[in-house]
Amino acid sequence: MMEKTRGTAGLIEYARIATQSLRANLLRSSLTLLGIIIGITSIIVVICILNGLDRYWKEKVSNFGPNAFVITQFPITTNLDKLYELLKRNPEVHAEDAEFIQKNCPACETVGVETHRASRIRYANQAIEDVDMSGITPSIIDIEIYDVDTGRNIAQWEDDHAQFVTFIGWDLAEKFFPSTDPLGKQIQIENHWFTVVGVAAKRGSVFGMSRDNFAKIPLAAFQKIYGARRSVNISIKARMGQMAAAEDQARVAMRTKHRLAFREEDDFGMITSEGVNELFDNLTRIIFSVILFVVGISLVVGGIVIMNIMLVSVVERTKEVGIRKALGARQQDVINQFLVEAVLLCCFGGAVGVTIAYAFSLLIGKLTPLPSSFPLWAPLLAFTLSSIIGIFFGIYPARRAGRLDPIEALRSE
């Protein structure tokens, strides 16, 4: 117990002396820390952005709804050769595929169809360009969960009879009908007039891009205007607890409908929240690895600068070391003194870096569309990295000071 108390007291004394030494050379110490501060700040800022992106992605982008997945024309791939091959084959997914899945997938609760087109929409003397206009079956709105602000969704009978009605996003309602009731009004989608039957609740934006700039019309009306041979997306909601079974049954149904042989690859893509999240995680992991390598160079340079400054400090304090040794200080005491000084110096740089990174994360969240989230473990990471750098680059100057001969040290000027 006495030994432990003595060790703690010794560490506190080392820290006190180190703090006095750093304060005596405040300008030099501050300039020495630039590399560490820049490195720690960069790492924490990148972590904040990636952490914010991860949460943002999983909450708003990759969420297809509960127990839902999508069958598309092309699968998710990061292989360019594979993508070129798919483009050459130009496979397509049609509304008839959705009907076949509905009949042959017992685990599928709801099957919906959607196809998109960028369109120009007008009302009176106002127009909005590049609106996401999509033809849908009414079940799509239940799968993708569009809350209704005013009116209602598109009804099944309207799709059956190819009625020219539309369910619009908040942006269109705010632009065209700021002070009037939009229900029953007619808007012009390209060269056709559609009656507004409902307005979706506001959904906000993703990375600065609005999710409320859309108009949905019955799939039958869409096909009446643009033809029925366009490739579509099929959204599927699985029965509770049967997600895996629904995916397998839908895949078998698609392969059967497309008459694919046993050894042939799927000529369609199946996108799930898990698949999209896995792709995003892989991308962010690669980005973080590259940035960590670049920032690591800054930390190494900062560590080398600290080692050089500590070597200069050893030369400047040679006589002080000689006096301490003459009074009974051991070699390990001198090593510990300089090592604690190096670690304190780096930890101070880490603290400044964390503070700057926290301020940057707040500014990024307020001034840019990029989401940023400051993790609570970031300071711990910063101080751990700072301590490792301090120990690694401080051990050589500390051992050099510890090996000084007391008699020769006392003779130095």
N, C-alpha and C positions, 0 to 999 in steps of 0.2 A: 504493500500500500504506500509505504514511504517512497519507494522507487518510482511508482506511478505518479505521485504528487510532485516529486522532483523533476520528472520528465515533462509534466505539464507546465510547471513553473519555468523550466528551461526553454520550452517552446514559446511561451509568452514573452520571455526575455529576448529571445531571438527576434521575434516579431516586432518588439518595441525598438530594438536597435536598428533593425532593417527599415522600419518606418522612418526613424530619424535620419538615416542615411539617404533614403529616397527623397525626403522633404528638403534635405540640404542641397540636393541636385535636382530640383523640381523640373526645370526646363529640359535638362538632358533626359530625365526619366520619361517625360511626356513625349518627346520626340522619338525616344527608343520604342515606345509602345505603338507607334502608328501602324506598323505591320500587323501586330496582334489585333488592334482595334478594327482595322479594315477587314481582316480575315474573319474574326468572330461576328462582326456586323453582317458581312456577306452571307455567312452560313445561316445565321438566325433569320435573316430576311428571306432567304430562299426557303427555309423550313416553314416560315409563316405563310408564304405564298402557296407552297405545295400543300400544306395542311388545310388552308382555306379552300383551295381548289378541290381537294379530295372531299371535304364535307359538302361543298357547293355542288359538285358533280353528282354525288350520291343522293343528295336531297332533291335536286331540281332537274338534272339532265338525264341520268340513267334510270330514273324511276318510271317504269312502264305501267305502274299500278300493281295492286296486290295479285300475285299468282299469274302474271301476264308475261307473254313473250310475243315476238313478231317474226313472221316469215317474210323474207324480202327477196328481191331479184338477185342480189349479190351478198355473199357472206362477209363478215368482218375479216380482213386479212391485212397483214403488214408485208406480205411477200409480193413484190412487183410482178414477178414472172407469173405467179398465180392469178393476179388481177388481170394481166394482159390476156391470159388464157381464157378467163371468164368473159372478158369483153369480146373476144373473138367468137365465142360460142353464143353470146348474147341471149342467155336464157331468160324466160319471162314467167311471171306468176300472174294468174288470171282469177277473176271472180269465181269461175267454175271450180277452181281448186279449193276455194273456201267452202263451197257447198259440199264438195266431196269430203273434206275434213270434218265438217259438221256431222255428216252421216256416219263416218267411220272412226270417230274419236270419242268414245264414251266418257273419257276423263276430261274432255273439253266442255266447259259450262257455256261459254259464249264465244262465237267466232264473228269477227267483223272485218270489213274491207275498206281500204282507204287508198286514194291516189291523189297526187299533188300536182299543182301547176301554179307558177307565178303569174298573177293577173293584175290588170289595171281596173280599179273599181271607182265608179263615179256616183255622185248624188248631187242633183242641182248643178251648181257651177264649181263644185269641188271634186278633186280626184286624188286617189292614193295609188302610187305605183308599187309594183312588186309585192302585192298582198299574197299570202299563202292561201290560195283557193284550193280546196280539196273536196272531192266527191267521196261520200261515205255512206255506209249502211248505218242505220240508227244505233246499232249495238256498239259502234266504235266509241261513242260518247260515254257509254257506261264503262267500257274497258279502260279508256284513257282518263276517265274522271274529269270531265269539264263541268264545274259547278255553274248553275244558271243564276244570273243576276236579275234578268227581266225576261218574261215570256216563258218559252219552253224549248226543248230540243226538237230536232226533226223527228217526225213520227214515221212508223213503219208504212202506213198507208200512203204517205207522201212519196216514199221511195218506190213503193209498188207501182204507183201511177206516174212516176217521173215528174212530180210537181216542181215548179220553179220557185222554191222557197229557200231561205238561207238562215243559218245560225251564225252570228257574227261575233268577233272578238271585241274587247273593250275599246281598243284603239279606234276602230271604225265607228263605234257608237259615239265616242267622245268627239271625233272629228266631224261626223256628219249630223249628229243630233245632240248638240251640247245642251239645248234647253227644251227639246221636245221629246215625246215618246216615240222611240224608233219602231215599235210594233206596228205592223201593217204597212209601213212605208216600203217603197220600192227603190232598190238600188240597181245600178247597171254594172254587171260583171261582164267586161268586154262588150259584146254587142247584144246581151240578153238581160232582160229585167227579172229580178228576183224579189219576192216579198220577204221582209224580215219577220221571222216568227220568234226569235229569241236572241238574247245577248248573254255571252258568257261572263262570269265573274272575273275580275282582274286577276291575272296570274303573275304579273311583273316581268322582269327581263332576265336573260342569261348572258353574262359577259357583255352587257350593254345592248344586247339585241332583244327587242320586244317579243314576248310570247303571246301578245294579244292582237297581233296584226294578221288576222286570219278571217276567212269566210268559209263555212262548210255548207255544201249543198247535197241533196240526195245523189247517191251513186248513179242511179238510173238517169237522172237529168244530166249528170256529167257525161255519161256514155252517149246520151242522145246528141250532145253537142260535139264531143270530141272523138267518139267512136269507142267500141267496146274491147279493142285489142291492145289497149295500153296495159303495161305491167303495173300491178298493184302491190300494196303491202297488206298482209293478212295478220290482224291482231287477234290473239287468242287468250282467253282467260280460263285457267284451269280450275277444276273443282277443288274445294278446300282439301289440302293434304295430298293432292294428286298431280303436283307440278311435273315431276319426273315422268310419270306415266303419260301425261298429256303431251309432253315433248316427244316421247318415243312414238306414240300413236299418230301424232300429226306428221312426224317425219316419215313414217311408214306409209301413211295415206298419200303424202306428196310424191314419194318415190313410185307408188303404185299408179297414181294418176299420170305421172310423167313417163311411165313405162321404162324405168331405169333397171338395167340388169344388176345382178348381185354385186359384181365387182366395179360397177360404175360409180363415180363420185356423185354426190348430191349436186343438182343443177339449180340450187336455191340456197339462200342463207337463212339461218335461224339465229335470231338475236335475243339474248336474255339479259337481264340486269347484271347477272353474275359475269357473263361474257364481256359486256361493255366495261364493267368495273375492273375486270382482270386486264383488259387492254389498257385502260387508263393507268392502272397501277404499274404496268410494265413500262409505259412511256415516262411516267413521273420518276420511276426508279432509274431509268437511263439518264434523264435530264439531271437528276440529283447527283448521280455518279460523276457525270462530266463536270458539273459545277463544283462538286466537292474536290475534284482533282485540281481544277484551276485555283480555287480558294486555298487549297492545301499548299500550293506554291507560295502564296502570300504569307501563310502561317510559318512555313519553313524559313522564308526570308526574315520574317520578324524574329524568329527564334535565333537565327544566326546573328542578327543585330544585337539582340539581348546578350548573347554569349560574348560578343566583342566588347560591349559596354561593361560587362561584368569583369572581363579580363583587364580592362582599363582601370576599373575600380580596385582590383587586386593590387595593381601596380601602385595606385595612389595611396592605398591603405596598408602598404607593406610594413611600415613602422608600427602602425596600430596592431597588426597581427603579431609582430615581434613582441610588443609589450604584453599582449594578452597571453602569449605562450610563456613569456618569462614569469608571469604571475600565476602560472599553473594551468592555463587552458590546454586541453588535449587537442590533438589533430582533428578528431571527430567533431569537437565543439566548433572549431573554425569552419570545417566543411558545412556543418549544419547551419551556421550563421549565414554564409553566402548562399547556400541552397534555399533557405527560407526567404532571403532577400529576392532571389530570382523568381521564386514562386509567387511571392506577394506582388512583385512587379507585373508578372503576367496576369494574375488574378485581377489586379486593378484595371489592366487593359481589357480583360474579359468583361468586367462590370460596366466599363464605359461602352464597350461594343454592344452589350445587351440593352443598355439604355437607348442607344442610338437606333438599334434594330427595332425596339418597341415603338419608338416615335415614327420610324419609317413604316411599320406595319399599319399604324393608325392612319397615316397620310395616304398609303396605297388604298386602303379600304374606302377612304372618303373622296379621293381625287381621281380614282381610276375605276373602271368596271371590274378589275381583278379583285376577287375576294381574298381577304387575308385574315388569318386566325393565329394569334400569338399563343403557342402551347405553354402550359405551366412548367414543363420540364426543360424548356429552352435555357433558363439560367443555370440549371444543374449541368447541362451539356457544355455550356460556355465555360463554367468554372472547372469542369473536369478536363476539357481540352487545354485550358490555360495552365492548369497544374501540371499536366503531362509535358507541355512545352517547356515550362519553367524548370522542371526536374531534368528533362532530357538535355536541354541546352545550358542548364546551370551547373550540371555535375562536373564538367571539365574545369571551369574557373574555380569552383569551390574546392576541388581536389588540389588544384595548383596552389591555392591559398593555404590549404591545410598542410602541404608538403614544404612550406617555406621554413628555412632554418632560422630559429629565433635570433641567433647572434648576428647572422648576415642581415636579417630583417631590421634589427635595431640600428645597424650601421647605415641603412639607406637614408637618403635625404628626400 
